[in-house]
Amino acid sequence: MDTNSNLPQSIVLAIKSVVGDGPLALHEPRFHGNEWSYLKECLDSTFVSSVGKFVDRFEDDLANFTGAKRAVAVVNGTAALHVALRLAGVEPGDEVLLPALTFIATANAVAYCQATPHFVDSEERSLGMDAVALREYLLTITEIRNGQCVNRKTGRIIRAMVPMHTFGHPVDINALLAIAHDFHLQLIEDAAESLGSTVGGQHTGTFGLMGTLSFNGNKTITTGGGGAILTNDVELGKRVKHITTTAKLPHRWNFVHDEVGFNYRLPNLNAALGCAQLEQLPGFLRDKRRLFEQYQAAFANVLGVHLVAEPAGSSSNYWLQTLLLDAAHADQRDAVLAATNDAGLMTRPIWALMNRLPMYANSPSAPLPVAESLEQRVINIPSSSGLGSLSDKSGG
């Protein structure tokens, strides 16, 4: 169908051809496995807080699924980022590179360390950090002094970088790892949105020193609220567990803590939910890929917009299905958002750039031409994994 004359309505029709009429949420969880059984077992055991078998099991299951040598469950993805940055050596006064186009938690975790976010541009291919632009930028503003990357303009050490796998689409992680090596930076992956995504068969969140996950209610799997830290450094994994459990030394009864730690432990009740959800993850991923394929077919002849696909060489979990308006139609974004939401189809724009927010307005920033363009053109459409099983309804 030729839709150039009325893009908002054409997008509404394309979405409905796949998922039917609304109302539909942007992304809602599915509870069709052992959730009730495990939650009841947890309640019956009375171990509903930070101690219990489901926490240990959830961490082991996460490590097995992702291939990480250690996974440590915490209360949310922001806490995971905070601890990862701290254990990566980020100190007050440092700078940390992160995309301007990201969720607020990425920047806030840097601020929690009393460090300064330093915003860099994204690429259209993955919607994540642009490795080519970043290398060129760092060559112009930094120098290596005593094995540390120093921002010549501010005099501050740039300690780390935090690429984020946007909506589950993996960044060019190998190119970013090379930059981290060349510029003496620690690399922490914000994999909050990419559980189930891989690059060359390796799971996101396992390339850098640490990776972080989120299990918020709108993620591919949920623990209600929760997160995790992944690492392939076994000793570092022990440190993560120690510092996120109030830094308490093991003892039968004494309360002795050997450093300032954090009470970031994931409760056993939430972990029980996570165990049941993780059992279903392969099915969720199949359904989300199937939904992408259905949307891709539905939008094939819609002019002025396309569906964002996984970058070559990677496999995306397709957490949120993403439309990208052509640059010539960027001015229709709000009209598309209004038309879809009025039709009962929940859609949302991408986040405001971090450097536009008042608390980060004075943070250092690279030129952001692609991020500024994407901010005006990206729209997320209904993406729940259950929608991928509706092909009979849509005729797909």
N, C-alpha and C positions, 0 to 999 in steps of 0.2 A: 504493500500500500504506500502511496505517496503521501507523506505526512508533513511536508515542509510548510504547508499553509497553516497548520494548526498543531504545532509541536506538542504543547501541553496535553491536549486531548488525545493525540496519537499515542503518547506515552501511557496515558491512562488505559487506553484500549489494549496496548501491547501487554501491559502488566496483567490486566484482567483476562486476557486470552490464555495466560499461564496459570494463574492462581484463583480465578473466579472473582466474584464480587466481594467487597469488604463487609464488615470491617476486619482489617488485618493489621497486626502489630508489625513493627520493623523486624524484631527477632524475639521469639519467645521460646522458653525451654520446653523440652519433652520429657515426660516422666512415664516411661512404659516398661521399665525394667524392674530391678530389685530395690528401688528406692524405699518403698513402704516396709519391705522386709528388713532391710539393713537399719533403717531408722528405728523400727520397733526393737530390733536386737540391741541397738545402742541405748535406747531408753530403758529397756529391761535390765541392762548391765549396770545402770546408774552412772556409767562413765560418759558423761555428755560434754565435758569441758576439754581441757587440753591434754588429758591422758586417756589412752584407750587404743585398742587394737586397730581401729579403722584409720587412725592417723598414720601409723606405721605401714599399714597395707596400702594406703593411698600414695604415700611417698614411694614405696617399692613399685607399685603399678605405674606411676608416672615415669620413674626412672626406666623401667622396662619398655614402656611405650615409646619414649623419646630417645632411648639409647644413651641417656646421660648416666654417668657413674654415680651421681647423687642427686636427689630431688628433696627439697625441704619445703614443706607446706607452711604457709603463713596466712594471715588474716585477709589480705587483699593484694592486688598487684602493685599498688603504690608502696606498701610496706616492703614488698619484694625489691622494688627498685631502690628504695632508700637504703636497705641493708646491702644490696649488691654494690651500690656506689661507695658506701662507706668502706666495705671490705676491699674494694678495688683501690683504695688509697686516696679517694677524693677528700680534700681538706678544705677548711674555710679559706676563702680567697682564691681558690682554684677556678678555672673555667672548664665547662664540660660541653662538648659539641653535641647538638641534637637537632633534629629537623624542626623548622618553624611550624611545619604542618604536622601536628601530632596532637594527641589528647593531653589535657592539662597535667595529668599525673606525671608525665615524663619530665616536664619542667619543674613541677613542684618537688619532686624527689631530689632534684639537684639543689633547690633552695633549702630543703630540710638539712642538707649537709653544709649549709652556709657557703655554698659555692655559687657561681654565676653561670646561668645557661648562656651558651653562645650558639645562635641559631644559624642554620645552614639550609641550602636549597634542596628541593626534591626533584625527582625525575618523573616524567609522565608514565614511563613504562611500568614501574612498580608502585608509584605513588610515594615511594620512600626516599631516603637519603641518596643524593646524586653523588656517586663516587668520583666521577670525572671532574665535576665542578668543584668538589671538596678538595681534591688534590691540588688543582690549580689555585684555589683560594689559599690553602695553607702554605703553598710555596711563596705566596706574596706577603703574608702577614706574620709568619712565624720563623723562628730560628731555634736550633737545638743548642742548649747550654747545659753542660754537665749531665748529658743524657736525658734532659727534660725538654719538652716542647714549650716554648715561651712565645706568647703573643707580644710582638714588638710594639704594638700600639698601646697596650694596657700594662705591659710588664708582668702580667700574671701567667702562671703555669697553666697550660691546657693539659689536664690530667687524663681525660677519658673522652670517649665518644659513645653515644647511645643511639644507634639506628633502630628504627621501629618498623616492624613488618605490617604495613598498613592494611587493615581489613583482611589480613591473612595472606597477602601477597608478599612473598619474600623479596627483600632487597638484594642488591648485588653484593652479597656478603663476602665473597672471596676478594673482590676489589677493595672493599672496606677493611678487611683484615690486613691486606697489604699496606694500606695507608696507616693503619694503627701500628704496624711494625715499623714502617719507615719514619714515622713521626713520634715514636716512643709513647704511644697512647694505649691505655687499657680500653678494651671493647666490651661493653655490656649490651646484650641484645634485649630490647623491649619486644618480647614475643607474646605480649598480653593477648593479642588477637589472632595468633597464628598456631595454636595447638593443632597438630595434624598436618602442618605445612612443612615441606622439605625442599632442600636444594641438593641436587645430585644424590638423592636418597638419604641425606643426613637431615635430621630434624632441626628446624629453627630453634634457636635458644641454646644450641650445643656447640656453636662455633667459637664464640668469644670466651673470655674468662668466666663469665656467668651469663645466664639468660633468665628472664623473668616471665611468669605466666599470670593470667588473671582468670578467675572462675566466677565472675560477677553473673548475675541472673540473666544477662543478655548475651553471654558468650556461648561458644559452641557446646561446651559442657559447663555446668554450674555446680557450685557447692553452696549456693545462696549468696555467700560472700566469701572470697578466698583468693589465694594466689600461691605461687611457688617460685623457688629459685632453683635453677638447674646449673650444675657444674660438672666438669670432667676431672676436676682436681679433688681427690678424695679428702685430703687434709683441709682444704678450703671448705669443703662440704661440712666437715665437722665444726669448723668455725662458724659457718652460717647457722647450723643447728644450735650451737651454744649461745650465740649472741641473740638469736630470736626467741630463746626460751629463758630470758632474764639473766643469762650468764650464770646460772646456778650450777655449782659443783655437785656431782652425784654423791648422795649420802642417804642412809636409811631414814634419818630424821632431822639432821641439822640443815639450817638455811644459811648457806655460805655462797656468796656471789663474788667473783673475782674481777669483774669490770662492769662498767655501765652497759647494761644490755637492754633489750626491748621485749616487751610482752606481746610478741607478734604471733604467738602460737595459734594454729588453726584448731578450733574445737573438734572433738571427736564426732560430734553430731554432724557438723558440716562435712567432715571427711567421709562419713558413712554415705552421705548423699553423693559425694564425689566418686566413691568406689563404684556405685551403681551406674552413675553417668559414664564413667570411663569404660565400663563394659560395653556400652552402646556406641562409643565413639566411632568405630569403623562404619557402622550403619549410618550415623549422622553425616559422616564425611561423604559417603556414597550418595546420600539424598541431596546434599548441598551441591555436589558436582552435577548431579542430574538436574537440579533446579537451574544452575548456571546454563547448562546446555539448552534447556527449554526457553529460558529468557533470551539466549543468544539467537535462537531460531526466530523468536517472536520479534526481536529488534533488527533482524537482518535487513529489512527493507524500510526501516524508519530513518528518514534522512535527518541529519543534524545531531545525532547522538549515537554512541556505541557503548557496549558493555565492556568493562575492564576485565581482561583475561590474565591468567597467571603468566609471569615472565618465562621466557624460554629457559629450559634447563631446571625448572622448579615445578613443584606441585603445590597448589594453594588449597587451603581448606575452604575457601570461598565463604568466609564467615559472614561478611556483608556483601551482597550483590551490589555492584556499583556502576552507575551510569556516568558517562563523561560527555557533557555537551560539547559540540564543536565550538571553537572559539567565537565563531560568528554568531552563535546562539547563546552565549554566556548571559546576555541580558534577559533571557527567558527563564533563568533558574527559579526565581521566586514565583513566577507564573506556573511553572511545572510543580513546584512544591505545593502551591495553593490548590491546583487542580487535582493532584493525587490525594492529598489529605481530605479535600472536600468530598472525594469519591470513596472515602473510607479506607484508603490505602496509605498506611503510615510511611512517609518518606522523610528523610532528613538531609540537610546539607552537611558537608564536611566541617570540621572545627574551624573557628577563627584562628588565624595565624597567631602564634604565641607572642610575637613581638608587637602585636596590636593591643594586647592586654595591659592594663595600667601598671601592674606590678613588674612586668618584664619589658616595658617600653624603652628603658635605658640600657638593656642588655646588648652586648655586641652582636652584630648580625652581618652575615655575608649578603651579597645581592641575592634577591629571592624572586626572580622573574617567573620561574615555573610554579613555585608554591603560590604566588599571588594569582596566577592564572587558574590553577587547580582549585583554589579556594572559591572561585566564582563559578566553577563548572561541574563539580562533583555532587552527585545525588545518590544516596543509598535508598534502595527499594526493598519491599518485604522479602526477608531472607531466612525465615525459620526453616529448620531442616525438614519439618513435617510437610512443607509445601512441595518438596521434591518428590513426594509420593502421590501428588495429585494429577499425574499426567493423564489418567483416564478422564478426569473431569475436564482437562483443558484440551484433550484430543491429541496430546503429545505422545 
